[in-house]
Amino acid sequence: MGYIVRTAALFLMLTLLFVGIGAVLSYFIYDGSTDSMMLVMLVFLVLATLINLFSFIFSKKIVLKAHKVKLIKREDNPRLYGIVEGIAVSAGLPMPEVGITNNPTPNAFATGRGPKSAAVVATTGLLDLLDDKELRGVMAHEMAHVKNRDILVMSVAAMIAGAISILARFALFGSLRNRDAGTMVIMFLAYLTIPIAAMLIQLSISRSREYKADESGARIISDPLSLASALDKLESGNIRRPMENENPSSAHMWIANPLSGRKKGTSRIFSTHPPVEERIRRLNAMAGRTEA
């Protein structure tokens, strides 16, 4: 229950930031009229709702098309399809669509509104790198995302955070109408900090759900060590061969950070994923408790 409350609080913060930017825009456009500010804030609240609805309806199709995913049947890849089918049975979930994207970077993701409309996807690099137990661990992680409805939550968070960044630019340009130097300085600082705040909220949603999916996936297959071994290989694989042309706004949906090779020296606070060594430590601890 506490996990649900924290996630709801993070979404509320994103929505308030979105509406707050609307208030700032109305202040500079309509010279601070209370009625106008209330109207613009209401419009931005409706806009945030529409963004959520758009994500809910179309996020799966958009993600699959953007990553050139080929949906497969059992005969196309019996190994991957069979592993996902077995996990679905163990988790008590409907069989999702299974896809492969032709990419040498080893990685995987899940998408969809929920268990009845889900798809799990592996890259060709992942299939080449991992043995069957490790692949089972990775796909169990993705099926855990499906079971927890994580991907929809993170997709909506990403879209709102992106919209906040765009609107912050409009707020800065709106402030240029005001010749007061102090106001312009304040708005420039807001232009820099508001998108960062939105991004940090989005990333906190992503990181917390990765830990949860690791734990849930390991429990589904009763094998945390296979997932730990897979994560170790994925970390090395993505550092050695980061994904080309991947949009940073969708990096959070992969099981391992596909851009890790491009971010040397970047603080972990800006990472879409929790530290792999901490994820592995927690999985090893789970295995220890299981064996005790």
N, C-alpha and C positions, 0 to 999 in steps of 0.2 A: 504493500500500500504506500509506503514511504517513497518508493521508486516512482510510482505513478504521480504522486503529489509533486515531487521534484521536477518531473518532466512537464507537468501542467504549469508549474510556476515559471519554467524557462520559456514556454510558449507565450505565457502572459507577458513576460518581459519583452519578448520580440514584438508582440502586437502593440504594446505600449510605446515602444521605440518608434514603430511605424506610424502610429497615430500622432505621437509627439512631433515628428518631423512635419506632418501635415499642419499642425498648429503653428510651427515656426514659419512654414511657407505662407500661411494665411496672414501671419503678423506682418510680413514684409510686403505682401501683395495687396492686402486690404487695410494696411495701416493700423492693425491691432483692434479692429472692430470685433466686439465680443460675439455678436450674432454671426459674423462671417467666419470667425475662428471655429465656432461650434459646428457650423455647416461643413467646413472643410474637414474637421476632425471626423465628423460622421461619414463623409465621403471616403476618407482613408480607412475607416473601420470597415465599411462595406467592401472596399478594394481588397483589404487583407482577407476578408471572408471569401471573396471571389478567387483569390490566389490559392487559398486552401482547397476550394472546390475543384479548381482546375488541376491541382496536383493530385487530388483524390481520383479524378476520372481518367487523366491522361498520362500520369507519370510513368506507368509501365511501358506503354507504347513508345513514349519519347526516349526512355532510357535504352530499350532494346534496339531501336533504330539508330540512335546516336552511336552505339558501340558495335553496329553491324553484326548483331547476334543471329546465328542460324539456329532455329528451334529444331530439335532432333527427335527421332523415334528410337525405339529400342535397337532396331537393326542398324541404325547409323553409328551408334557407339554403345554396344552392350555393356561395357565396363562402367561408364559414367551413369548411364540410365539405370542399370541394376543397383548401383550404390545408392543413388537418390531414392529409388523405389523402396529399398530396404529401410532406409532412414525414415521415410514417410510412414511406413507401417509401424516402426518402433515408436515414433512420435505421436501416432494417432492422427496424422494429418492427411488431407487429400493429396494425391499425386500432383506435384506442380509441373508446369512446363519446364523442360530441360533444354538449355541452350549452350552453344559453344561459339566463342568469338576467336577469330584467327589472329592471335597476338602472342608473340614470344615471351612476353613478361608473365611470370607465373602469378595468377591472381584469380579471384572469384567474387561474385556478388549475387544478391537476390533483389528482386523488385516485385511490386504488385501491391494491391490494396490490402490483401489479407490472405489467409490460407486457401480460400476458394479461387483466387485469381492470381496466384503467385508464379514466378519463374525464377529458377536458379541457373546461374551461368558460370562456366569455367572457361579460362583461356586455354589455348593449345599449349602454351608454355607450362601451365599448371599440370596438365595431363602428362606431359613429358617428364616433369621433374619429380613428381611424388609417386610413392608406391601405393598400393591399394588401401592400406590402413590409414596412411596420411591423407589420401584423397577423401576417404570416408570421414575423417575428422574435420576437414575443411567444409565438406558439404553438410555435415551435421551442424556446424557453426551457421551456415547460411540458412538451413532449415529452422534453426532456432530464431533467427531474425524474422522468418516468415511467421512462426508461431507467435512471436511477441509483437507482430505488426510494426517492427522497427523501421523498415525501409520507408513506409509511407510517412511515418513521423519525421524521419530525417530529410525526406524529399521536401516536405512542406517547410521545414525549418530552413533548408537551403534556399528555397524560393523567396521566403520572406526576408531572409538576410540579404539576398541579392537585391531585392527591391529597395530595402533600406539604404544600401550603398548608392543606388541610383538616385533616390530621392534626396539623399544628403547633398549630392551635387547640385540639384535644383535649389535646395535651401541656400547653398553658398552663392549661387548666381542671383537668387532673389535678394540676398543681403547687399549686393552691389548697388541696388537702388538707393540704399541708405548711405549717405555720405559720412556718417559718424564713424570715425576711425575705431573707437572702442568696440562698437557693435560689429564692425567688419572683422576685427581680430577674434572676437568671441565666436562668430559664425565660422571663421576659418578653422578654429580649434575644434568646433563641433563637427565640421566636415571631416576632420581627421579622426576624431575619437568615436563618433557614433557608429560608423561602419565596423570599426574594430570591436566595439562592444557587441554589436550584432554577431560578428564572426565568432567571438569568444563564446557567446551563448550557444551558437550553432555547434561549435566544436565540443562544448561540454556535453551536449546531447549525444553527439556521435561517440565520444570516448566512453561515456558511461554505458552505452548500449553495446559496445564491443566487448567489454568485460562480461556483461550479462549474457551475451550470445556465446562467448567462450564457455562459460559455466554451463549454460543450458544445453549447448551442443554436446559437451563432454558427457553430460548426464544421459542424454538420449542414447548414445552408443556405449556408455559405461567404459570409456577409454580416453581419459584426458591426456595420456602420454602421446598418443598418435597425433592429436591436434597440436601439442607442444612441439613435437618434432617437425610437423609441417610448418608451423609458424617460424621456426628457426631457419628452415630452408627458404621460406618466402621472403624473410627479411633480407637474406643474402642475395636472393634472386632479383629483388626489386631495387636494391642498391646497385648491383652490378649492371642491371638492364632496366632502368626506369621506363615507364610507359610513354611512348611518343604521342604528342598531340592530345594528351588527356587534359580535360578542363579541370582546373583546381576546384571548381564549385561542386564537382561530382566525385572528387577523390575519396570522400568519406564513405562511399558506399562499398568500396572494395574491402576485403578481409585484411589486406596489408596495404600500407601506403604506397600507391603506385608512383608517387613523385619523390620518394625518399632519396633517390640518387641526385635530385636537383636541389636539395635543401640542406646541403652541408653547412653547418654553423648556425642554422636557424634554431631558435629556442623552441623547446618542446611545447611551450604553452600555445604555440601556433600550429601544432601538428593536429591532423584530423584523426589520428589514432593514438591510443595509449602506448607507452613504451613496450616493445616486444618482450624485453627481458622480464618486465613485470607481469605480462600476460603469461609467459612461460612459467614464472615462479608460482603464480596462483594455480595453474594447471598441475604442476608438480605437487603442490600442497594438496590439491584435491585427490591425486593419486595416492599420496601418503595416507590421507584419511580413509580412502576407500580400502586400502590394504590392511589398515589397522584392525 
